[in-house]
C-alpha cells in the first residue's frame, strides 16, 4: 500500500526528472488521498491526455526500477486498460484518456478542485463526484467501499453525477446511467450509503429511457 | 471519527462566521470559539479574512491536507488589495512561488482579474533581474514592462532598474495582446511605447482606489 507521503515522494522524483511540463489527472484511491478521504491506496492511477506524455513518465519509471506488468492479471477482459508498472509494493496504472468503461471528459477536467505542481509534473485531482463515476463501472468490491466513503465524507453534487453519466453514455458504448443506478443501489442497500431516493429514481428513469431508446433502434 | 464530531461537522459544513456557528449549534459565542478551535486542531477548519474583513471559517467533513506551498491565487490574494475567487486549490511542492514568477503566471493566464490583481505585485518585486529572466523564458517581456508602467499610474511601485527596463523594451517577436482582443482607450501612450495592447481602462483600475 502507498500512503500520501510516499505518493508525494514518487511524484517529486517524477517531476524532477521530467524534461518538459506534463499534466496528468489523478483518479481513484490516489485522488481520494488528496481529498483526505483515504489513508493509503494499492496503486497510483494517472490519466494522460497525450501518448507522448505517458511515454515520458513510463521511461522515467522504468529508469528508476519499475517493471511492466501483464495487464490481464488485474484487468482481465476489460477494454481501455492502463499500462501497469510495478516496483516492490508500489504500482502505477497509467491510462490514456479512457479509464476502462469511462472517458476522461472535458467536464471532469473543468471540475478539478485541486492542482499540485511537482516541478514539471502537474497533478490534477478529479472531483469526488467524478471519482464515483470512474468507480461505478469496475465491478470491484474495493471501489464500492471507496464510493461509500466518499458519500459519507462529502456532500455530493448529484446533479453533476447524473449529468456526467448521461455524457458518458453519449461517448461510450454503454448505457452508463444503468451502471450508475446498479452501483448506487448496491451502495445504499449493502453499505448503507446515504443516497436520496429521489436521486436513485431519477437515475433509474434516465437509464430506463435510454434502454428503451436503444431497443427501439434495434 | 468520534460520532459527535461527525454530526457537528454535518451541521457546520460550509462557510461560517463565529456568530453563525453559535447559532447553528445553539451555543454561546465562547463555546462556539472553543468548538472551532477543537475542529481546527483536527484539521477540519480553514480560516479566511480577518483585519478589516469578517473572519470566515470554512468547515469541511474532510481533513484539509497541508502539503505544498501557496499557488498563484494565494500569492495574489496575499499581496493584492483586489482579491480573487480561487477556481481550484493550487499548491506547489518543493518550491515557493516568488512574486516575480507570480506576475508572469498571472500574465500567462490571459485572464482579466488575475492580471488586474497582479499589478499590485510589482510593488513587492525584490529582484528585477529575476522578473526579467522569467519574462524572457515565457516571451512576455514587453507585456511585463507595459503592465509595470500601468501599475505605476495607480499605485506606489518600486522603480525598475534601467538595465532591466531597456532589456524588456528591446524584446522582439512577442505577441501584442495581453488578453486576446482587448485594447485600452486610456493607455495608448503605454501601448505605443511597449507595442502591446493593455486590457485595462482607468475605470478598471478604480478598484485599487476603493
Interface residues (C-beta under 8 A of the other chain):
Chain A: X4 X8 X11 X12 X15 X16 X34 X35 X36 X37 X112 X113 X114 X115 X116 X117 X118 X119 X152 X153 X154 X155
Chain B: X13 X43 X61 X62 X63 X64 X65 X67 X68 X71 X88 X89 X90 X91 X92 X93 X94 X95
